[in-house]
Amino acid sequence: PSLIKICLQFGTLMVKFEIFVCQKLHNNLLGPYKLNKHMLKLAWGVKLMNLQNDALKALKETSRTFYIPISRLPDNLREAVASAYLCMRAIDEVEDHSDIENFIKAKILRQMSLNLQAVNEKSGVKDFSADLAPYENILPDVSLQLGKWALLAPNTIAPRIWDATAAMADRMAYWTENNWTI
């Protein structure tokens, strides 16, 4: 078999393994499965690499100005800055959305703020978008993926990014309700 075919098979195997591990960890169903640290590190590495790539792609699509300097930062700092930027961008896109009425914007922003305040280091992507399903058809992708951007942050800074984004979302909700009269 060719090297490309082997790499593709390995990639497919890793994705299946990652899904298996994540499901088992999420549901606390490891039971008789004994996963060693190397296997978990490898699965997490694939997941983190995909998340980093998604974040850089989103950065490039939403702001070429910020993409270049952020993409050149060292590891961990790049993830922290990209996470903070994309989280703020996610809520800013709601505030600036021209097709959403102000009271709906305020409702969405407040829910995003509440979600960010309720999560912790064990939360998953879906926890960041709780109760936002009714707005999936009108919100931009960067806003719908707030959970991915929030989880990109290194554990040492993530709660600060979540708090800052929650506070800003709450302020934006207030501003939209008051038609930006501050």
N, C-alpha and C positions, 0 to 999 in steps of 0.2 A: 504493500500500500504506500501511496505517496505521503510525503510529510504533511501536506495540506490536509489530506483525508484524516491522518492521525490526529492532527491538531483540532480539526472539526469534531472528531469523535470525543477527544478529551474535553473540549469545550462543552459539548452536549452532556457528557457525563458529569462535569463539574456543576453545570446548571441544575441537573436533576439532583445531585448530591446536596447542593445549596438549598434547594426547595425542601428536600427531605429533612435536613438538619434544622432549618428555620421552622418548619411545621412542628417538628418534635420539640424543639426548644420553646416555641410559642405556646404549645399546648401542654408542656411539661409531661410529655409522653415518651421520654427516653427509655423508660423501662429496662428491658434486658440489653438494649443497645449501648455498648461501651464505646464512646467516641474519645479518642485521645486528643491532646491539645493541638497536635500538628494538624489533624483533620479539621478541627474547629477553626484554627488559624487560617488554613487554606480556604475554607468556605467563606469565612468573614472577609478575607483578602479579596476574593472574587467579587463579593457583594460590595465592598467598599470601593473597589476599582470601578465597578459599573456605576455606582453612585457619583463618584468623582467625575467620571466621563459625562454622565447626564448633567451634572452641575455646570461643567465647562461648556457643554453644548448650549444649555439654557442661558448662560452668561453671554455667549457669543450671539445668540438670537435676540437677547433683550438689550444688550449694551456692548457694542464693540469698543467703546471708550474704556469701560471698566474691564472688559475681558482681557485685554493685553496685559495690563499690570498685574491683575489678580492671577492670571495663569502662570506668571513668572515667579510668583512668590514661593518660598520653600514649603515643603510639606508641613502639615498642621496649621501653619499660618494661612496658607492658601485655602484650606478647608474652612477655617474659621471665618476668614473674610468673605469667601464665596457664600457660605451659609448665611452670614449676616446680611450681605447684599441681596441675595435671592429671597430671603424671608421678608425684608423690607420692600423689595420689589413686588412680592406677592400681594402684600396689602395695599401698596401704592396703585397697583393695576386695578384693584377694586375701587379705590377712591376716585381714580381718574376715568373709570369706565363711563362712556357717554350714553350707553343704552340702558343703564340701570338708574332708577329713580333714587333720590337721596335717602329716603327712609329705608329702602331696601339695602342700599350701600351700608347704611349705619347698622342695620340688623346683621348683615354678613360680617362686617368688621368687628362688631361686638362678639359674635360667635367665634370668630378666629381668635380674638383676644382671650375669651374664656377657655378655648381649647388649649392655647399656649400656656395658660396659667394652670391648667389641670394636669398637664403631662409631667412625666418624670423620666429618669434614665432608662426605665424598663418599658416605656411607651413605644408603640409601633407607629408606622406611617398613618394608619387609619385613625389613630387617636387625635391627630392634629386636624383632621377634617370632619370630625363628628358633627352631625346635623347640618352639613353643607350640601348634601345630596340634591336638594331641590334646586340648587343653583349651578349644577354641573354643566348645564347647556349654555349658560351665559358667561361663566367665568373663564378667563384665559388659562392656558395650561400652567403658566408660572404660578398662578394663584392656587390652582387645584393641587399642585404638587408641594404645597407648603411643608407637609410632613417630611418629604424627601430632603428638602433644603434644611429643615431644622435638624434632622438626624445626621446631616453631613458634618456638623460642628464637632470638634473634638470634645470629649466628655468634660474636660477641664474648663471649657468656656460655654458649652451648650446652654446651661440654665440662664446665663447672663444674656445670651442672644435671644432666648425665648422670652425672657422678662422684658427686654427692650422692645421687641417686636410686639408683644402683648400691649405694652403701654402705648406704643405709637398707634396700634390699631384702634385702641380705645379712644385716643385723642382724635384720630381721623373720623371715627364714628360721630363724635361730638361736633366736629367741624362740619361734616356733611349735613347733620341735622339742623345746624344753624346757618346753612348755606354759606359757609366759609366766612361768616362774620365772627371775628375773634375779639 
